[in-house]
Amino acid sequence: METPRKRWPLEFKICAVTISNQYKSVHRVAQELGVSKNSLQHWKKLFKDGKLTLHESSDSYKNRKEILRKKKNKNQRSYNS
């Protein structure tokens, strides 16, 4: 039986990256925070590449919300026809 994947909030990821950058130890910080070393390394790479930011998250959230709204409107029109 597989264990479900944990989903970490964006703010947590950014804080974890910041802490690991300050202490220069991915292994120790990952262990203290209870995340895998690989996850923290991946978050650091995303952060370095500019892909782990609060602005990106809010933009993608708005985009997802807009897409869902359009799908809902489309479904309502086809349902009413």
Phi and psi in degrees as a GROMACS rama.xvg file:
@    title "Ramachandran Plot"
@    xaxis  label "Phi"
@    yaxis  label "Psi"
@TYPE xy
-84.1559  145.226  GLU-2
-85.9099  142.695  THR-3
-67.8673  148  PRO-4
-70.1658  141.389  ARG-5
-85.1399  140.475  LYS-6
-110.781  119.034  ARG-7
-97.811  137.268  TRP-8
-62.822  150.933  PRO-9
-57.2025  -42.17  LEU-10
-60.8376  -39.1588  GLU-11
-62.6772  -44.3014  PHE-12
-60.5555  -45.197  LYS-13
-64.8688  -41.4693  ILE-14
-63.6325  -41.5444  CYS-15
-61.6663  -42.4111  ALA-16
-63.8651  -44.2889  VAL-17
-60.8284  -44.9304  THR-18
-64.0234  -43.8516  ILE-19
-66.4489  -31.9405  SER-20
-68.0358  -36.6889  ASN-21
-68.9024  -41.9772  GLN-22
-93.6608  -7.80218  TYR-23
58.9094  28.0869  LYS-24
-141.449  99.7758  SER-25
-65.4619  -45.4877  VAL-26
-58.9725  -49.6229  HIS-27
-65.8602  -44.7931  ARG-28
-65.3991  -43.3012  VAL-29
-59.6368  -43.2418  ALA-30
-63.6953  -44.5903  GLN-31
-63.7646  -37.4837  GLU-32
-86.9668  -12.2455  LEU-33
78.4578  30.5873  GLY-34
-117.015  163.213  VAL-35
-75.8672  150.216  SER-36
-59.891  -40.4799  LYS-37
-63.0501  -40.5866  ASN-38
-61.7845  -46.9476  SER-39
-63.9279  -39.8442  LEU-40
-63.0963  -40.1643  GLN-41
-64.2468  -44.3397  HIS-42
-61.5813  -38.646  TRP-43
-62.7456  -40.8625  LYS-44
-65.0424  -45.2769  LYS-45
-60.298  -42.2044  LEU-46
-63.5127  -44.5715  PHE-47
-61.903  -38.4595  LYS-48
-80.0437  -1.04252  ASP-49
79.0261  17.6073  GLY-50
-101.183  1.34065  LYS-51
-123.883  80.1516  LEU-52
-133.801  158.597  THR-53
-69.4009  -34.894  LEU-54
-64.225  -41.8874  HIS-55
-62.0001  -40.5657  GLU-56
-64.8254  -44.9557  SER-57
-66.9248  -36.2287  SER-58
-65.9275  -44.2085  ASP-59
-67.7848  -32.1358  SER-60
-65.2826  -44.2723  TYR-61
-62.4834  -41.436  LYS-62
-63.0476  -44.5096  ASN-63
-63.1451  -41.093  ARG-64
-63.4286  -41.5068  LYS-65
-66.0061  -41.5247  GLU-66
-62.8147  -44.339  ILE-67
-63.0026  -38.8697  LEU-68
-63.5082  -43.9024  ARG-69
-64.5475  -41.715  LYS-70
-62.8362  -41.0667  LYS-71
-63.1022  -45.2438  LYS-72
-62.4166  -41.9402  ASN-73
-62.9149  -44.5188  LYS-74
-64.2093  -38.6594  ASN-75
-66.8107  -39.6575  GLN-76
-65.5494  -43.9766  ARG-77
-72.1295  -28.3094  SER-78
-73.9661  -36.232  TYR-79
-78.8732  -16.5274  ASN-80
